[in-house]
């Protein structure tokens, strides 16, 4: 049992030591005398906190107090607590026995609070003082010795030994120290007595105060007023209105008459009590003249004197206790507050540290703090009514860029009072949002042939971040287009996102561009997003129709199309083929017959371009028909192209050949006279020169090759005896012409003439076996025909050769083309039958190449060549290039 008791006592002792250590850790106590100099040492804060002096500044140690004047300061260099100014104990604590000043020490880095208590010790810095410096007393001469006159006590603001200790009275014959009458008074002997009362304190050095007393001796009034109570007490709520009577004091005098008339007086003192209450001198009523405040003074002491008519008086004391009411709302003292925090701050981040205080007492001073709902903050309590405002979750600046936080402090009174404190918190932005585009992709349209630098589309990305984090710049992702970098076609304004064309686009080159655009913000690190852009080039009507068929010859001659006189209405003469490099409506083509030498004879298909006969051909219709066909697209504005066709009408080739030389192009009625004169002059000079050359050649060839030409012509006709051959062969004519290496030819559709000097060529034969065996074309003729008419025959052969040479150069009649080329060396000159000359084509000329042409040409050939083969009398024309023109053989 003894052992258990000892163990229990030991445990209790340890517990008490732990409690004392904890209390010591949270509260520091110092003592300092009043009235010491500024910056005087009070205590070693650094040592008591367990810190080095130099660490105090780093850890943000500072003093905080509840709104009162700062009496102390921290010397961060020495780590000590010093006085911030002169300290007056009497001003702080009045007559309290102990004067304690409490404040707190804050460590900023950990937001730790430590309580500090400093006791202000009293020094003898106040001398005793009387309420009045001169006091007048009246005493009846009938007063018996031993009567004591009440003294007006002196007041010393100091406490303890430094306060009032004793009084001294100047030496006199009638009164002792306590103003006790030692000897009877005699007014006739001395009416007035002047006394000096000295009040002494116990300090070192001793301080004193004096009061001059004038004693007036009266007659026959030997009774002083007496109060009904030796001391009065009353309790008054602090909310009592001004003018309210709280108490009535009463004093009675046993004397009669004038000596019994009592008047009441309130003793004046140095405190605030004399200003709060007023005493009615006649009635003894105490009235409130100034609002009571429990927080300023909880108790008021009123010294009251009752004096009769002759001047006898007595004193009493009234103690007024002020009752607290809930008239003070809580007060905020923000110790530390942050105006801005990053939006990625973790939960639990401290926003503010503040203290809440209520000057009321009891339940009226019980305070509860609260925040509005749905805010990401909470309050955490600390010591001495300190609270911390902390975050409960991470913040998002894009949702709320700032918070106006209202903290409400409410006391426990009835009715309760509350105070709101507003803390404005800005949420600092971080780069947590990339730029975003309103659409996943964009499409833009730009017409072709656009000017360089034209804007195409404006693309805008939005970044909800702020400042640099929300500043968006734009760039294009590098790519290639048709082997060239994309940057050579498109550029972008990095600030506005507007795309510009660096070149003029051609729809016929490409119709669309696909590119990617990147939007970057200016954060660190930067964030980005991409979007695809499709740029479509819109077609413009910038290409006129291009005529593929018939193709105009390069020398400016007129093309020739062939149509038999037996053609029925609707007969397909030729077809104009054209294309347009544009697309859509801009490439829709229509064909129109603008001009015809004989209106109503031909018609052109609106959409097909086919040239057909509109009626049957008549004998009166001219051999040569000129048509102007226009091809027009449907663009805005429409573009067009024209082509001129020459249609030759004949039933047989000899008719065509005979008439082609005489065909004359229609005159341009609108040509100027000057142009006409120039053409006539050039034609005249050309004709003269041509005639000269022809005559010269004819004379020389006739004399030198006459016999050789006749022999060659007789030997070239196969299937007939040499002696019976009476026609001139074209092969001889060809050899005759090539020997002199020159040729004169006329163009059927042109006014120009050419003198051509081809190289000799002896590779071609005159006629094939098959063609020479045709009875329709080889009728015998007397040889004398050539002999008698040698000169005439030679002239005809020469003209025939020139015409056929021009005809053979028509496009489409060339070797390997779609039609048969007519060559002069493959023709034979036959004797005239029934007054006319007959012309024969060799079988190979009609059967070889011309049989493979397609389209309407093939149809006409089938009509001219029954059976599909053999040498027909009329070579089928082709739909190729059939423009008779002058050129080299």
C-alpha positions, 0 to 999 in steps of 0.5 A: 500500500505504501508503495502504491501510494508513493507511485501515485504521488510520483505520477501526480507530480509528473503530470503537474510538471508537464502542465506547468511546462506546457503553460510555460511554453505558451505564456511568457511573463516579464516585469518592468517598472513604469516611466523607464526610457524608450528601448529599455530592456524588458525580457529576452524573447529569443531565449524564451522562444528557443531561437537565435536572435538572428533567426527572428527576422527570418521567421517573421516574429512580430508583436500583435495586440488588440488595437491598443497603443503598442507599448513594447517592441522587438529588437530583432538584432538582440532578440530582446523585448524593449519598451516602445515608449514611456509607460504610465502605470496609472494611465493603464491600470489606475488603482489596480494592485497589479497592472498586467499588459497582455499581448501576443507574439506571432511567428509568421513562418508557422503562424504560431501565437505566443502569449506574453504578460508584462507586469508594470510595477509602480514607482513613486511618480505621483504626489498626493493631491487634494480634490481642492487646493483651498478648503473653507470650513465653518465651525460653531463656536459652541463646538466642544473640544474633541470635535473632529472636522471631517477632512477632504482626503487626498488622492495618490495615483500610486499604489502600495508604499508609494500611495498616500501614507499620512497627513501633517498639519501645520502647528496651531493652538486649536486643531490637531492633525485630524482637525480635532478641536483641542480647545474651544473656539472663540469667534470674538477672539479669532474668527478665522483659522488658516491651516495647511494640511500636508499629505505624504506618501511612502515612496522614495523620495517622499512626495507630498501635497498640500491643501489650505484650510480656512476655518470659519467659526459660527455660532450656535449650530452644533449639529451636522447633517447625517445620511440615512445610510453610511454607504449607498449601492445601486446597479444600473444597466449600461443602456440606461438613457441619459437623464434617468434618476438612479438614486436619491441620497438623504441627509438629516440635520437635528438642528432647526431652522436655517441650521437644518437646511441641508444641501448636497454636493458631489465631490469633484475628483480627477476621474470620469465619474463626475462627468457621468452623474449629476447630483441635485443639491436640494433633492439629493437625486443622482441623474445620468448625464452621460451614457454608461459604458460597461466596457469603459468602467464597470463601477463608479464611486460617487463621494457626496457631501451633505451640508446644513445651512450654517455649513456643517457637513457630512459625507457618504459614498455611492457605488454604482455598478454598471450592468453589461448589455449586448451593445458591442458587435464583434470586432475583426483584427486581420493579422495577416492576409494574402491578396492573391494565390495561384489557382493550383494551390493545394487544399489547406493553403492559408489565406488569412489569419485574423482575431475576433474580439467582443468588448462585451462580457459573458455570453455577450462576448461568446463569438462564433465565426462562419462563412457562406456556403458553396465556397471552397474555404473553411475556418480553423480556430486557434488560440485567443480567438484567432482564426485561419481562413484556408482553402478546401480544394484547388481553385479554378481561375477560369470559373472564378477569377476572384472571391469576395469572401465574407466572414461573419462573426456573431456573438451570443447576446440576445439579440445577438450582434454580428460583424462582417469582414470582407476579404478580396482574394484574386486567383492568379492564373497558371497556364492550364488551358490550351487554345481551343477552336470553335470548330473541329475544322474550317472550310474557306472558298477563294475564287481563282485569279485572286490578287496576291495578298487577298485574305482567305479566312480568319480563324480565331482560337480562344484561351480562357487563361489570362495575360501571356497565358491567354495570348494566342499566336498562330502558325501553319504546319509546314507541308508541300503542295505540288513539290513547293512548300506550303508557305509559298502559297499561304501565309498567316498573320500570327496575331490575328489568325487571318490567312492570306494568299501569296499567289494567284490560284488557278483552278485548272492547276488545283482545286483545293488545299488541305493544311493544318493550323496551330494555335500557341499560347504564350505560357511557360511551357506553351500549350497548343492545339491544331485545326484543319483548314480546307481551302477550295478554289472556285472556278472563274470563267477565265478560259475561252473555249478551245477549238480542237477540230477543225484546227486552223492551219498555221499559214492562215489559209481556209479549211475545206470540207467536202459535201456531195451534191447528192447529200440529203437534208440532215447530212453530216458535213463535219463536226466542230469539236471544242473544249473549255478548261473551266468547269461547271457552268463555265465549261458548258458550250453551245454552238451557233452559226454566226455567218453563212455565205448562203443562209439556210443551207447549213445548220449547226447543232446547239450542243453537239457542234455538228454541221449538217445540211438544212436542205437538199443541195441544188445546182445553183448552190455555189461550189464553195460555201463559207461558214463561221461557227461560234462556240460560247461558254455559259460563264459570266461574262461568257467567252467565245471562239470562232472558226471559219469553215469552207465547204466544197460541193461537188459530185466528183473530184475533177469538179472540185479540182477544176473549181478549187483554183477558181474559188475566191475568198469572199471580200471583206466588205468592211476592210479599209480602202488602204488595206485593199490597195495594199493587197492589190499591189502585192497581188500584182507584183506577185502575179508579174513575178509568177508569170515571169517565172512560169514563162521562163520555166515553160520555155526551158523545159519545153525545149529540153525535155519535150521528147523525154516527157512523151516517152515517160508518159507512154511507158507509164500506162500499164495494161495498154501497148506503147504504140497505142498509148495516146495519153500523157502520164502524170509521172512524166510531168512529175519527173519533168517538174522535179528535174528543174526543182521548182514548182508554181502552185496556187492556193484555192482559198487564198490570194497568195501564190508561192514559188516552191523549190522541193528536192527531187523525189523519184520514189513514187510510182504513177499508177498501180496495176489495178487502177490502170485496168479500169475500163471506166477511166482508160479509154484509148485516145489518139496519140496525135492528140498530144502531138497536135496539142502538145503545148496545150496539154503541157499547160493543162498538166502543169496547172493540174499539178499545181492545184493538186499540190495545193490540195494535197497539203490540206490537213487530214489528207496527209499520210498517216492522218484520218484522210487520204493525201492526194499527190500529183504524182499519183494521178494520170492525165487521160484523153478527153471523153465526150468533150471533157477530160477524165481524171483517175486516181490510182487504186492505192490512193483510194483504197490504202489509207482513206478506208480507215477514217471514221465518222461521217467521212467513212459514211461518205466514203462508203457511198463513193466506194461500193463494196468497201474497196477498189479504186473509186472515181471519187476519193472520200474526204476526211473529217481531219484537217481539210484546209487547202493551203500553200506549202512545201511538197 
